[in-house]
């Protein structure tokens, strides 16, 4: 699996839209740490949830 995320990218979780827009903080293997505007930092396993990358 090739991840198309880089630190600083804006993303959203399609299953938890109420979390708001998040900014990718770090990527380690299949885990992406994202700081969401409404819930703070979350570690997402991209094997389970595919984040939607937003265009600037």
PDBQT receptor file of N, H, CA, C and O in Angstrom, charges set to zero:
ATOM      1  N   UNK A   1       0.854  -1.198   0.000  1.00  0.00    +0.000 N 
ATOM      2  CA  UNK A   1       0.000   0.000   0.000  1.00  0.00    +0.000 C 
ATOM      3  C   UNK A   1       0.889   1.247   0.000  1.00  0.00    +0.000 C 
ATOM      4  O   UNK A   1       1.774   1.394   0.843  1.00  0.00    +0.000 OA
ATOM      5  N   UNK A   2       0.640   2.129  -0.948  1.00  0.00    +0.000 N 
ATOM      6  H   UNK A   2      -0.079   2.010  -1.633  1.00  0.00    +0.000 HD
ATOM      7  CA  UNK A   2       1.380   3.387  -1.020  1.00  0.00    +0.000 C 
ATOM      8  C   UNK A   2       0.475   4.480  -0.462  1.00  0.00    +0.000 C 
ATOM      9  O   UNK A   2      -0.646   4.676  -0.930  1.00  0.00    +0.000 OA
ATOM     10  N   UNK A   3       0.980   5.187   0.543  1.00  0.00    +0.000 N 
ATOM     11  H   UNK A   3       1.891   5.028   0.923  1.00  0.00    +0.000 HD
ATOM     12  CA  UNK A   3       0.191   6.248   1.152  1.00  0.00    +0.000 C 
ATOM     13  C   UNK A   3       0.424   7.555   0.405  1.00  0.00    +0.000 C 
ATOM     14  O   UNK A   3       1.560   7.904   0.085  1.00  0.00    +0.000 OA
ATOM     15  N   UNK A   4      -0.637   8.255   0.138  1.00  0.00    +0.000 N 
ATOM     16  H   UNK A   4      -1.560   7.971   0.398  1.00  0.00    +0.000 HD
ATOM     17  CA  UNK A   4      -0.568   9.510  -0.601  1.00  0.00    +0.000 C 
ATOM     18  C   UNK A   4      -0.739  10.686   0.353  1.00  0.00    +0.000 C 
ATOM     19  O   UNK A   4      -1.401  11.668   0.020  1.00  0.00    +0.000 OA
ATOM     20  N   UNK A   5      -0.147  10.588   1.528  1.00  0.00    +0.000 N 
ATOM     21  H   UNK A   5       0.392   9.790   1.799  1.00  0.00    +0.000 HD
ATOM     22  CA  UNK A   5      -0.247  11.658   2.526  1.00  0.00    +0.000 C 
ATOM     23  C   UNK A   5       1.145  12.136   2.882  1.00  0.00    +0.000 C 
ATOM     24  O   UNK A   5       2.103  11.364   2.901  1.00  0.00    +0.000 OA
ATOM     25  N   UNK A   6       1.235  13.430   3.164  1.00  0.00    +0.000 N 
ATOM     26  H   UNK A   6       0.457  14.057   3.148  1.00  0.00    +0.000 HD
ATOM     27  CA  UNK A   6       2.470  14.019   3.658  1.00  0.00    +0.000 C 
ATOM     28  C   UNK A   6       2.108  14.923   4.825  1.00  0.00    +0.000 C 
ATOM     29  O   UNK A   6       0.995  15.445   4.878  1.00  0.00    +0.000 OA
ATOM     30  N   UNK A   7       3.039  15.117   5.768  1.00  0.00    +0.000 N 
ATOM     31  H   UNK A   7       3.944  14.693   5.724  1.00  0.00    +0.000 HD
ATOM     32  CA  UNK A   7       2.758  16.070   6.853  1.00  0.00    +0.000 C 
ATOM     33  C   UNK A   7       2.353  17.423   6.280  1.00  0.00    +0.000 C 
ATOM     34  O   UNK A   7       2.974  17.945   5.354  1.00  0.00    +0.000 OA
ATOM     35  N   UNK A   8       1.301  17.966   6.857  1.00  0.00    +0.000 N 
ATOM     36  H   UNK A   8       0.797  17.542   7.609  1.00  0.00    +0.000 HD
ATOM     37  CA  UNK A   8       0.766  19.246   6.387  1.00  0.00    +0.000 C 
ATOM     38  C   UNK A   8      -0.451  19.111   5.498  1.00  0.00    +0.000 C 
ATOM     39  O   UNK A   8      -1.196  20.075   5.321  1.00  0.00    +0.000 OA
ATOM     40  N   UNK A   9      -0.667  17.928   4.933  1.00  0.00    +0.000 N 
ATOM     41  H   UNK A   9      -0.062  17.145   5.077  1.00  0.00    +0.000 HD
ATOM     42  CA  UNK A   9      -1.840  17.715   4.086  1.00  0.00    +0.000 C 
ATOM     43  C   UNK A   9      -3.122  17.846   4.892  1.00  0.00    +0.000 C 
ATOM     44  O   UNK A   9      -3.175  17.469   6.063  1.00  0.00    +0.000 OA
ATOM     45  N   UNK A  10      -4.143  18.380   4.261  1.00  0.00    +0.000 N 
ATOM     46  H   UNK A  10      -4.100  18.687   3.310  1.00  0.00    +0.000 HD
ATOM     47  CA  UNK A  10      -5.480  18.472   4.871  1.00  0.00    +0.000 C 
ATOM     48  C   UNK A  10      -6.275  17.239   4.471  1.00  0.00    +0.000 C 
ATOM     49  O   UNK A  10      -6.293  16.854   3.302  1.00  0.00    +0.000 OA
ATOM     50  N   UNK A  11      -6.933  16.623   5.447  1.00  0.00    +0.000 N 
ATOM     51  H   UNK A  11      -6.919  16.936   6.397  1.00  0.00    +0.000 HD
ATOM     52  CA  UNK A  11      -7.704  15.403   5.200  1.00  0.00    +0.000 C 
ATOM     53  C   UNK A  11      -8.997  15.444   5.998  1.00  0.00    +0.000 C 
ATOM     54  O   UNK A  11      -9.175  16.276   6.888  1.00  0.00    +0.000 OA
ATOM     55  N   UNK A  12      -9.907  14.515   5.657  1.00  0.00    +0.000 N 
ATOM     56  H   UNK A  12      -9.762  13.839   4.934  1.00  0.00    +0.000 HD
ATOM     57  CA  UNK A  12     -11.088  14.305   6.490  1.00  0.00    +0.000 C 
ATOM     58  C   UNK A  12     -11.357  12.816   6.575  1.00  0.00    +0.000 C 
ATOM     59  O   UNK A  12     -10.981  12.043   5.693  1.00  0.00    +0.000 OA
ATOM     60  N   UNK A  13     -12.015  12.434   7.652  1.00  0.00    +0.000 N 
ATOM     61  H   UNK A  13     -12.321  13.062   8.367  1.00  0.00    +0.000 HD
ATOM     62  CA  UNK A  13     -12.391  11.042   7.861  1.00  0.00    +0.000 C 
ATOM     63  C   UNK A  13     -13.821  10.882   7.365  1.00  0.00    +0.000 C 
ATOM     64  O   UNK A  13     -14.738  11.459   7.951  1.00  0.00    +0.000 OA
ATOM     65  N   UNK A  14     -14.037  10.112   6.299  1.00  0.00    +0.000 N 
ATOM     66  H   UNK A  14     -13.292   9.643   5.823  1.00  0.00    +0.000 HD
ATOM     67  CA  UNK A  14     -15.383  10.009   5.733  1.00  0.00    +0.000 C 
ATOM     68  C   UNK A  14     -16.385   9.341   6.678  1.00  0.00    +0.000 C 
ATOM     69  O   UNK A  14     -17.594   9.469   6.480  1.00  0.00    +0.000 OA
ATOM     70  N   UNK A  15     -15.905   8.635   7.697  1.00  0.00    +0.000 N 
ATOM     71  H   UNK A  15     -14.923   8.531   7.858  1.00  0.00    +0.000 HD
ATOM     72  CA  UNK A  15     -16.804   7.953   8.639  1.00  0.00    +0.000 C 
ATOM     73  C   UNK A  15     -17.118   8.805   9.855  1.00  0.00    +0.000 C 
ATOM     74  O   UNK A  15     -18.060   8.507  10.590  1.00  0.00    +0.000 OA
ATOM     75  N   UNK A  16     -16.343   9.865  10.081  1.00  0.00    +0.000 N 
ATOM     76  H   UNK A  16     -15.579  10.107   9.484  1.00  0.00    +0.000 HD
ATOM     77  CA  UNK A  16     -16.552  10.752  11.224  1.00  0.00    +0.000 C 
ATOM     78  C   UNK A  16     -16.450  12.197  10.750  1.00  0.00    +0.000 C 
ATOM     79  O   UNK A  16     -15.526  12.920  11.123  1.00  0.00    +0.000 OA
ATOM     80  N   UNK A  17     -17.402  12.605   9.931  1.00  0.00    +0.000 N 
ATOM     81  H   UNK A  17     -18.152  12.018   9.628  1.00  0.00    +0.000 HD
ATOM     82  CA  UNK A  17     -17.355  13.956   9.356  1.00  0.00    +0.000 C 
ATOM     83  C   UNK A  17     -17.422  15.042  10.422  1.00  0.00    +0.000 C 
ATOM     84  O   UNK A  17     -16.940  16.154  10.208  1.00  0.00    +0.000 OA
ATOM     85  N   UNK A  18     -18.017  14.724  11.568  1.00  0.00    +0.000 N 
ATOM     86  H   UNK A  18     -18.408  13.821  11.742  1.00  0.00    +0.000 HD
ATOM     87  CA  UNK A  18     -18.125  15.713  12.639  1.00  0.00    +0.000 C 
ATOM     88  C   UNK A  18     -16.766  16.067  13.241  1.00  0.00    +0.000 C 
ATOM     89  O   UNK A  18     -16.649  17.055  13.965  1.00  0.00    +0.000 OA
ATOM     90  N   UNK A  19     -15.738  15.268  12.947  1.00  0.00    +0.000 N 
ATOM     91  H   UNK A  19     -15.833  14.464  12.359  1.00  0.00    +0.000 HD
ATOM     92  CA  UNK A  19     -14.384  15.584  13.427  1.00  0.00    +0.000 C 
ATOM     93  C   UNK A  19     -13.847  16.833  12.749  1.00  0.00    +0.000 C 
ATOM     94  O   UNK A  19     -12.949  17.486  13.280  1.00  0.00    +0.000 OA
ATOM     95  N   UNK A  20     -14.384  17.173  11.588  1.00  0.00    +0.000 N 
ATOM     96  H   UNK A  20     -15.114  16.643  11.158  1.00  0.00    +0.000 HD
ATOM     97  CA  UNK A  20     -13.925  18.335  10.840  1.00  0.00    +0.000 C 
ATOM     98  C   UNK A  20     -12.690  18.021  10.013  1.00  0.00    +0.000 C 
ATOM     99  O   UNK A  20     -12.322  16.862   9.819  1.00  0.00    +0.000 OA
ATOM    100  N   UNK A  21     -12.070  19.073   9.537  1.00  0.00    +0.000 N 
ATOM    101  H   UNK A  21     -12.369  20.015   9.695  1.00  0.00    +0.000 HD
ATOM    102  CA  UNK A  21     -10.866  18.928   8.709  1.00  0.00    +0.000 C 
ATOM    103  C   UNK A  21      -9.670  18.693   9.614  1.00  0.00    +0.000 C 
ATOM    104  O   UNK A  21      -9.533  19.308  10.671  1.00  0.00    +0.000 OA
ATOM    105  N   UNK A  22      -8.811  17.787   9.173  1.00  0.00    +0.000 N 
ATOM    106  H   UNK A  22      -8.922  17.287   8.314  1.00  0.00    +0.000 HD
ATOM    107  CA  UNK A  22      -7.611  17.490   9.935  1.00  0.00    +0.000 C 
ATOM    108  C   UNK A  22      -6.362  17.785   9.140  1.00  0.00    +0.000 C 
ATOM    109  O   UNK A  22      -6.380  17.838   7.911  1.00  0.00    +0.000 OA
ATOM    110  N   UNK A  23      -5.266  17.976   9.872  1.00  0.00    +0.000 N 
ATOM    111  H   UNK A  23      -5.252  17.933  10.871  1.00  0.00    +0.000 HD
ATOM    112  CA  UNK A  23      -3.967  18.186   9.229  1.00  0.00    +0.000 C 
ATOM    113  C   UNK A  23      -3.050  17.033   9.623  1.00  0.00    +0.000 C 
ATOM    114  O   UNK A  23      -2.886  16.729  10.805  1.00  0.00    +0.000 OA
ATOM    115  N   UNK A  24      -2.458  16.399   8.616  1.00  0.00    +0.000 N 
ATOM    116  H   UNK A  24      -2.591  16.647   7.656  1.00  0.00    +0.000 HD
ATOM    117  CA  UNK A  24      -1.553  15.274   8.868  1.00  0.00    +0.000 C 
ATOM    118  C   UNK A  24      -0.332  15.782   9.616  1.00  0.00    +0.000 C 
ATOM    119  O   UNK A  24       0.312  16.745   9.201  1.00  0.00    +0.000 OA
ATOM    120  N   UNK A  25      -0.017  15.107  10.745  1.00  0.00    +0.000 N 
ATOM    121  H   UNK A  25      -0.540  14.324  11.083  1.00  0.00    +0.000 HD
ATOM    122  CA  UNK A  25       1.139  15.464  11.562  1.00  0.00    +0.000 C 
ATOM    123  C   UNK A  25       2.332  14.569  11.258  1.00  0.00    +0.000 C 
ATOM    124  O   UNK A  25       3.453  15.044  11.080  1.00  0.00    +0.000 OA
ATOM    125  N   UNK A  26       2.070  13.252  11.200  1.00  0.00    +0.000 N 
ATOM    126  H   UNK A  26       1.159  12.866  11.344  1.00  0.00    +0.000 HD
ATOM    127  CA  UNK A  26       3.162  12.317  10.929  1.00  0.00    +0.000 C 
ATOM    128  C   UNK A  26       2.602  11.033  10.334  1.00  0.00    +0.000 C 
ATOM    129  O   UNK A  26       1.412  10.737  10.444  1.00  0.00    +0.000 OA
ATOM    130  N   UNK A  27       3.491  10.284   9.706  1.00  0.00    +0.000 N 
ATOM    131  H   UNK A  27       4.458  10.524   9.617  1.00  0.00    +0.000 HD
ATOM    132  CA  UNK A  27       3.131   9.000   9.101  1.00  0.00    +0.000 C 
ATOM    133  C   UNK A  27       4.198   7.993   9.490  1.00  0.00    +0.000 C 
ATOM    134  O   UNK A  27       5.378   8.183   9.194  1.00  0.00    +0.000 OA
ATOM    135  N   UNK A  28       3.782   6.919  10.157  1.00  0.00    +0.000 N 
ATOM    136  H   UNK A  28       2.823   6.765  10.398  1.00  0.00    +0.000 HD
ATOM    137  CA  UNK A  28       4.693   5.838  10.523  1.00  0.00    +0.000 C 
ATOM    138  C   UNK A  28       4.030   4.539  10.108  1.00  0.00    +0.000 C 
ATOM    139  O   UNK A  28       3.031   4.114  10.689  1.00  0.00    +0.000 OA
ATOM    140  N   UNK A  29       4.611   3.917   9.089  1.00  0.00    +0.000 N 
ATOM    141  H   UNK A  29       5.423   4.263   8.617  1.00  0.00    +0.000 HD
ATOM    142  CA  UNK A  29       4.072   2.689   8.493  1.00  0.00    +0.000 C 
ATOM    143  C   UNK A  29       2.630   2.915   8.074  1.00  0.00    +0.000 C 
ATOM    144  O   UNK A  29       2.380   3.755   7.210  1.00  0.00    +0.000 OA
ATOM    145  N   UNK A  30       1.653   2.188   8.662  1.00  0.00    +0.000 N 
ATOM    146  H   UNK A  30       1.856   1.506   9.365  1.00  0.00    +0.000 HD
ATOM    147  CA  UNK A  30       0.241   2.322   8.283  1.00  0.00    +0.000 C 
ATOM    148  C   UNK A  30      -0.522   3.271   9.192  1.00  0.00    +0.000 C 
ATOM    149  O   UNK A  30      -1.746   3.367   9.095  1.00  0.00    +0.000 OA
ATOM    150  N   UNK A  31       0.179   3.974  10.073  1.00  0.00    +0.000 N 
ATOM    151  H   UNK A  31       1.172   3.896  10.152  1.00  0.00    +0.000 HD
ATOM    152  CA  UNK A  31      -0.474   4.855  11.042  1.00  0.00    +0.000 C 
ATOM    153  C   UNK A  31      -0.223   6.317  10.674  1.00  0.00    +0.000 C 
ATOM    154  O   UNK A  31       0.919   6.751  10.523  1.00  0.00    +0.000 OA
ATOM    155  N   UNK A  32      -1.304   7.055  10.535  1.00  0.00    +0.000 N 
ATOM    156  H   UNK A  32      -2.232   6.703  10.658  1.00  0.00    +0.000 HD
ATOM    157  CA  UNK A  32      -1.221   8.476  10.214  1.00  0.00    +0.000 C 
ATOM    158  C   UNK A  32      -1.774   9.250  11.404  1.00  0.00    +0.000 C 
ATOM    159  O   UNK A  32      -2.922   9.045  11.799  1.00  0.00    +0.000 OA
ATOM    160  N   UNK A  33      -0.967  10.136  11.978  1.00  0.00    +0.000 N 
ATOM    161  H   UNK A  33      -0.035  10.303  11.657  1.00  0.00    +0.000 HD
ATOM    162  CA  UNK A  33      -1.421  10.990  13.072  1.00  0.00    +0.000 C 
ATOM    163  C   UNK A  33      -1.968  12.275  12.460  1.00  0.00    +0.000 C 
ATOM    164  O   UNK A  33      -1.291  12.964  11.697  1.00  0.00    +0.000 OA
ATOM    165  N   UNK A  34      -3.222  12.576  12.822  1.00  0.00    +0.000 N 
ATOM    166  H   UNK A  34      -3.772  12.016  13.442  1.00  0.00    +0.000 HD
ATOM    167  CA  UNK A  34      -3.914  13.732  12.248  1.00  0.00    +0.000 C 
ATOM    168  C   UNK A  34      -4.461  14.581  13.391  1.00  0.00    +0.000 C 
ATOM    169  O   UNK A  34      -5.028  14.055  14.349  1.00  0.00    +0.000 OA
ATOM    170  N   UNK A  35      -4.287  15.893  13.285  1.00  0.00    +0.000 N 
ATOM    171  H   UNK A  35      -3.826  16.320  12.507  1.00  0.00    +0.000 HD
ATOM    172  CA  UNK A  35      -4.851  16.824  14.252  1.00  0.00    +0.000 C 
ATOM    173  C   UNK A  35      -6.144  17.381  13.654  1.00  0.00    +0.000 C 
ATOM    174  O   UNK A  35      -6.110  18.232  12.765  1.00  0.00    +0.000 OA
ATOM    175  N   UNK A  36      -7.293  16.889  14.157  1.00  0.00    +0.000 N 
ATOM    176  H   UNK A  36      -7.320  16.198  14.880  1.00  0.00    +0.000 HD
ATOM    177  CA  UNK A  36      -8.598  17.319  13.654  1.00  0.00    +0.000 C 
ATOM    178  C   UNK A  36      -9.082  18.546  14.414  1.00  0.00    +0.000 C 
ATOM    179  O   UNK A  36      -8.809  18.697  15.605  1.00  0.00    +0.000 OA
ATOM    180  N   UNK A  37      -9.807  19.425  13.712  1.00  0.00    +0.000 N 
ATOM    181  H   UNK A  37     -10.028  19.301  12.745  1.00  0.00    +0.000 HD
ATOM    182  CA  UNK A  37     -10.231  20.690  14.300  1.00  0.00    +0.000 C 
ATOM    183  C   UNK A  37     -11.214  20.523  15.457  1.00  0.00    +0.000 C 
ATOM    184  O   UNK A  37     -11.232  21.356  16.363  1.00  0.00    +0.000 OA
ATOM    185  N   UNK A  38     -12.028  19.473  15.451  1.00  0.00    +0.000 N 
ATOM    186  H   UNK A  38     -12.014  18.797  14.715  1.00  0.00    +0.000 HD
ATOM    187  CA  UNK A  38     -13.056  19.332  16.490  1.00  0.00    +0.000 C 
ATOM    188  C   UNK A  38     -12.737  18.306  17.576  1.00  0.00    +0.000 C 
ATOM    189  O   UNK A  38     -13.353  18.329  18.641  1.00  0.00    +0.000 OA
ATOM    190  N   UNK A  39     -11.786  17.410  17.324  1.00  0.00    +0.000 N 
ATOM    191  H   UNK A  39     -11.285  17.391  16.458  1.00  0.00    +0.000 HD
ATOM    192  CA  UNK A  39     -11.507  16.353  18.309  1.00  0.00    +0.000 C 
ATOM    193  C   UNK A  39     -10.032  16.215  18.661  1.00  0.00    +0.000 C 
ATOM    194  O   UNK A  39      -9.673  15.359  19.469  1.00  0.00    +0.000 OA
ATOM    195  N   UNK A  40      -9.173  17.036  18.073  1.00  0.00    +0.000 N 
ATOM    196  H   UNK A  40      -9.464  17.732  17.417  1.00  0.00    +0.000 HD
ATOM    197  CA  UNK A  40      -7.745  16.971  18.388  1.00  0.00    +0.000 C 
ATOM    198  C   UNK A  40      -7.044  15.850  17.645  1.00  0.00    +0.000 C 
ATOM    199  O   UNK A  40      -7.469  15.426  16.571  1.00  0.00    +0.000 OA
ATOM    200  N   UNK A  41      -5.948  15.376  18.249  1.00  0.00    +0.000 N 
ATOM    201  H   UNK A  41      -5.602  15.720  19.122  1.00  0.00    +0.000 HD
ATOM    202  CA  UNK A  41      -5.110  14.382  17.578  1.00  0.00    +0.000 C 
ATOM    203  C   UNK A  41      -5.709  12.996  17.632  1.00  0.00    +0.000 C 
ATOM    204  O   UNK A  41      -6.179  12.534  18.672  1.00  0.00    +0.000 OA
ATOM    205  N   UNK A  42      -5.678  12.343  16.481  1.00  0.00    +0.000 N 
ATOM    206  H   UNK A  42      -5.296  12.718  15.636  1.00  0.00    +0.000 HD
ATOM    207  CA  UNK A  42      -6.122  10.949  16.355  1.00  0.00    +0.000 C 
ATOM    208  C   UNK A  42      -5.081  10.203  15.529  1.00  0.00    +0.000 C 
ATOM    209  O   UNK A  42      -4.519  10.743  14.576  1.00  0.00    +0.000 OA
ATOM    210  N   UNK A  43      -4.835   8.951  15.911  1.00  0.00    +0.000 N 
ATOM    211  H   UNK A  43      -5.292   8.512  16.685  1.00  0.00    +0.000 HD
ATOM    212  CA  UNK A  43      -3.960   8.090  15.121  1.00  0.00    +0.000 C 
ATOM    213  C   UNK A  43      -4.859   7.163  14.317  1.00  0.00    +0.000 C 
ATOM    214  O   UNK A  43      -5.629   6.387  14.883  1.00  0.00    +0.000 OA
ATOM    215  N   UNK A  44      -4.759   7.247  13.004  1.00  0.00    +0.000 N 
ATOM    216  H   UNK A  44      -4.134   7.877  12.544  1.00  0.00    +0.000 HD
ATOM    217  CA  UNK A  44      -5.622   6.500  12.094  1.00  0.00    +0.000 C 
ATOM    218  C   UNK A  44      -4.811   5.381  11.450  1.00  0.00    +0.000 C 
ATOM    219  O   UNK A  44      -3.736   5.618  10.897  1.00  0.00    +0.000 OA
ATOM    220  N   UNK A  45      -5.333   4.168  11.527  1.00  0.00    +0.000 N 
ATOM    221  H   UNK A  45      -6.206   3.975  11.976  1.00  0.00    +0.000 HD
ATOM    222  CA  UNK A  45      -4.729   3.043  10.806  1.00  0.00    +0.000 C 
ATOM    223  C   UNK A  45      -5.352   3.041   9.411  1.00  0.00    +0.000 C 
ATOM    224  O   UNK A  45      -6.536   2.745   9.250  1.00  0.00    +0.000 OA
ATOM    225  N   UNK A  46      -4.553   3.371   8.417  1.00  0.00    +0.000 N 
ATOM    226  H   UNK A  46      -3.591   3.611   8.548  1.00  0.00    +0.000 HD
ATOM    227  CA  UNK A  46      -5.101   3.516   7.069  1.00  0.00    +0.000 C 
ATOM    228  C   UNK A  46      -5.421   2.176   6.409  1.00  0.00    +0.000 C 
ATOM    229  O   UNK A  46      -5.955   2.147   5.301  1.00  0.00    +0.000 OA
ATOM    230  N   UNK A  47      -5.105   1.079   7.069  1.00  0.00    +0.000 N 
ATOM    231  H   UNK A  47      -4.671   1.102   7.970  1.00  0.00    +0.000 HD
ATOM    232  CA  UNK A  47      -5.584  -0.221   6.584  1.00  0.00    +0.000 C 
ATOM    233  C   UNK A  47      -7.083  -0.353   6.856  1.00  0.00    +0.000 C 
ATOM    234  O   UNK A  47      -7.787  -1.068   6.142  1.00  0.00    +0.000 OA
ATOM    235  N   UNK A  48      -7.569   0.338   7.889  1.00  0.00    +0.000 N 
ATOM    236  H   UNK A  48      -6.997   0.919   8.469  1.00  0.00    +0.000 HD
ATOM    237  CA  UNK A  48      -8.975   0.265   8.291  1.00  0.00    +0.000 C 
ATOM    238  C   UNK A  48      -9.803   1.441   7.782  1.00  0.00    +0.000 C 
ATOM    239  O   UNK A  48     -10.973   1.270   7.441  1.00  0.00    +0.000 OA
ATOM    240  N   UNK A  49      -9.213   2.623   7.729  1.00  0.00    +0.000 N 
ATOM    241  H   UNK A  49      -8.263   2.762   8.006  1.00  0.00    +0.000 HD
ATOM    242  CA  UNK A  49      -9.939   3.829   7.328  1.00  0.00    +0.000 C 
ATOM    243  C   UNK A  49      -9.104   4.581   6.302  1.00  0.00    +0.000 C 
ATOM    244  O   UNK A  49      -7.961   4.948   6.573  1.00  0.00    +0.000 OA
ATOM    245  N   UNK A  50      -9.675   4.807   5.129  1.00  0.00    +0.000 N 
ATOM    246  H   UNK A  50     -10.603   4.509   4.909  1.00  0.00    +0.000 HD
ATOM    247  CA  UNK A  50      -8.973   5.582   4.112  1.00  0.00    +0.000 C 
ATOM    248  C   UNK A  50      -9.394   7.040   4.229  1.00  0.00    +0.000 C 
ATOM    249  O   UNK A  50     -10.544   7.393   3.966  1.00  0.00    +0.000 OA
ATOM    250  N   UNK A  51      -8.454   7.871   4.622  1.00  0.00    +0.000 N 
ATOM    251  H   UNK A  51      -7.520   7.585   4.835  1.00  0.00    +0.000 HD
ATOM    252  CA  UNK A  51      -8.716   9.295   4.762  1.00  0.00    +0.000 C 
ATOM    253  C   UNK A  51      -8.876   9.925   3.383  1.00  0.00    +0.000 C 
ATOM    254  O   UNK A  51      -8.260   9.478   2.416  1.00  0.00    +0.000 OA
ATOM    255  N   UNK A  52      -9.699  10.957   3.297  1.00  0.00    +0.000 N 
ATOM    256  H   UNK A  52     -10.200  11.320   4.083  1.00  0.00    +0.000 HD
ATOM    257  CA  UNK A  52      -9.919  11.663   2.040  1.00  0.00    +0.000 C 
ATOM    258  C   UNK A  52      -9.035  12.905   2.053  1.00  0.00    +0.000 C 
ATOM    259  O   UNK A  52      -9.182  13.780   2.906  1.00  0.00    +0.000 OA
ATOM    260  N   UNK A  53      -8.118  12.967   1.099  1.00  0.00    +0.000 N 
ATOM    261  H   UNK A  53      -7.998  12.257   0.406  1.00  0.00    +0.000 HD
ATOM    262  CA  UNK A  53      -7.216  14.106   0.990  1.00  0.00    +0.000 C 
ATOM    263  C   UNK A  53      -7.945  15.271   0.342  1.00  0.00    +0.000 C 
ATOM    264  O   UNK A  53      -8.606  15.106  -0.683  1.00  0.00    +0.000 OA
ATOM    265  N   UNK A  54      -7.824  16.445   0.938  1.00  0.00    +0.000 N 
ATOM    266  H   UNK A  54      -7.287  16.579   1.770  1.00  0.00    +0.000 HD
ATOM    267  CA  UNK A  54      -8.462  17.644   0.415  1.00  0.00    +0.000 C 
ATOM    268  C   UNK A  54      -7.475  18.461  -0.394  1.00  0.00    +0.000 C 
ATOM    269  O   UNK A  54      -6.296  18.538  -0.048  1.00  0.00    +0.000 OA
ATOM    270  N   UNK A  55      -7.943  19.062  -1.454  1.00  0.00    +0.000 N 
ATOM    271  H   UNK A  55      -8.900  19.000  -1.735  1.00  0.00    +0.000 HD
ATOM    272  CA  UNK A  55      -7.090  19.954  -2.247  1.00  0.00    +0.000 C 
ATOM    273  C   UNK A  55      -7.095  21.325  -1.601  1.00  0.00    +0.000 C 
ATOM    274  O   UNK A  55      -8.117  21.781  -1.089  1.00  0.00    +0.000 OA
ATOM    275  N   UNK A  56      -5.947  21.975  -1.631  1.00  0.00    +0.000 N 
ATOM    276  H   UNK A  56      -5.117  21.605  -2.047  1.00  0.00    +0.000 HD
ATOM    277  CA  UNK A  56      -5.850  23.313  -0.989  1.00  0.00    +0.000 C 
ATOM    278  C   UNK A  56      -6.612  24.339  -1.713  1.00  0.00    +0.000 C 
ATOM    279  O   UNK A  56      -6.628  25.500  -1.303  1.00  0.00    +0.000 OA
TER     280      UNK A  56
